[in-house]
């Protein structure tokens, strides 16, 4: 019944994750169900479907300074994030997922990178929960800051696309700010989403090497990323089927909501307690860094 509740389009990802978590907390999830394997497959299919919603030419039609800022913040967030994680001794996989979500496009990036680095459900859940909390805050905080310091429409749209994790929150924050801000942010966010492809592939190679504690592991090639690229290319070469692509994209987004429900079903209170407050502190630190750095770049460059 709870799974069916996640199918309507008005049910958001955070709500689905919370419902799954509550069911798991009250031991209402049957232990014999192969949730982990099913979630892994559904995640892959969902990411492929999302590719039909990205218009390649539109994603690349951005200003040179926007592209430079995107590249700098993505690489900088990933590198600085892992340095901070090592300093505070945060578990490596969880930290990398949070950094990936912060660097690229929130939950979608986490969902794409997770299979490539063989992340466990509780690690994915912690990363998603952290990103969703910060997304909710950004939706209200960013427009207030933008108006307070007098950002113009284009600058605010660029800043929101860089510093807010998920596309939904970017759209929400910029639509409240103005039409030009919304257009700018949407275009830049699409360009940023394309970075899911190289980051997922590089992540698979990095994590196959392991570290001193985990040792080397078999390289996991995220083949679904190639299908994701194929979906983007197909929709770009055959624009006459736009209505079909939008339908697939909508189904994929809702399938991702179902994935988050299943991930929530795999998280328990004991697992969250064992993780402590470090994941959220780590996420907040990265978010503040990328927000202030990108805003400073836009204001003074």
Buried (B, 14 or more C-beta within 10 A) or exposed (E): EBBEEBEEEEBBBBBBBBBBBEBBBEEEBEEEEEBEEEBBEBBBBBBBBBBBBBBBEEBEEBEEEBBEBBEBBBEBBBEBBBEBBEEEEBBBBBBBBBBBBBBBBBBBBBBBBBBBBBBBBBBBBBBBBBBBBBBBBBBEBBBEBBEEEEBEBBBBBBBBBBBBBBBBBBBBBBBBBBEBBBBBBBBBBBBBBBBBBEBBBEBBEBBBEEEEEEEEEEEBBBEBBEBBBEBBEBBBEEEEEEEEBEEBBBBBBBBBBBBBBBBBBBBBEEBBEEBEEBBBBBBBBBBEBBBEBBBEBBEEE
